[in-house]
Amino acid sequence: MTSLKTQPLRKETNCLNCGTEVPGRYCTNCGQENTVPHETFGHLVKHFIADVVHYDSKTLLTVKYLLFRPGFLTQEYIAGKRASYVNPIKLYIFTSFVFFLLYFALTADHAKMNVLDIDDDHPQHTEATVVLPDSLRANTLTTAQWWERLTFFHDRHQYDSMQHTLPKEYRDGRMQRQAVSFYFNSLQKDDHKQEARIERLHHNIPKMMFVLLPLFALFLRWMYDKKKWYYADHAIFSVHLHTFFFILYLFCTALDALFHVDWFTVIGNVGLLVYLVMALKRIYGQSTRKSVVKGLLLVLLHLIALGITYLGVYVLISI
């Protein structure tokens, strides 16, 4: 506990917080300092700085071990050495919040830049360029052929542009143009519905990841059943591993967005697998070969669980 003894003590020895008799400066029951309640502004600032420095030092130590010593924090937690590090659940919640807050913004900007790059490289894509087979350019088409021709167009703009290139006798009539309007309006509504589903799905990803945490711990318990560990011990490792995942992928995604590439994420996938194997070897004490095999199996099981969860949520929000 940080001690700032600039604030004078109260003459009374009863704790203002819990009423316990205070023999010294701090209450033995709740830990509150028995100082006069009216603090100066300078004392408030000093308290704030002391708390920030104390918390930051704990956070930096936790992040350092989390990033560069796979499995070490889990070992420390299981051994009961917890006061020097940030609580795993608090660290997970904070890290996941920052990750999902920035991840979608970074990926959206990255996708937008990719679209702009494609447009710059292929300016002809901004115009409607559709090559129809001769069989679909005829003046007289069956209903099936007419609908087949319509599917060649991506939007109404392409359709109108192609109509202008055709001789008048080959252009669609009023009834056909109304059918075209209905067709593309329906497509646009479907696109909007699909975008809304994807957006709702993205909003549910943090919840999905949180649900998968205990499931990953179950996989660990199944694979290392001879260890006779408590389920909570496996769960702590699951929390630490997912926290590392968020930090690593946020870093890789930021680099991808900065340099307009995608291979930093690929490197991140390899790095995550290496980290997992090293952590498994440290925590569970098995050989490198067994740790590699179990690490690959864990990844496979986790991906299957993620896919099933993802599909289930998508179906639920589509109903």
ABEGO torsion letter per residue (X at the ends): XBBBAABBBBABABBAAAGBBBABABBAAAGBBBBBABBBAAAAAAAAAAAAAAAAAAAAAAAAAAAABBGAAAAAAAAGBAAABBBAAAAAAAAAAAAAAAAAAAAAAAAAAAAAAAAAABAAAABBBBBBBAAAABABBBAAAAAAAAAABABAAAAAAAAAABBAAABBBAAAAAAAAAAAAAAAAAAAAAAAAAAAAAAAAAAAAAAAAAAAAAAAAAAAAAAGBBAAAAAAAAAAAAAAAAAAAAAAAAAAAAAGBAAAAAAAAAAAAAAAAAAAAAAAGBBAAAAAAAAAAAAAAAAAAAAAAAAAAAAAAAX
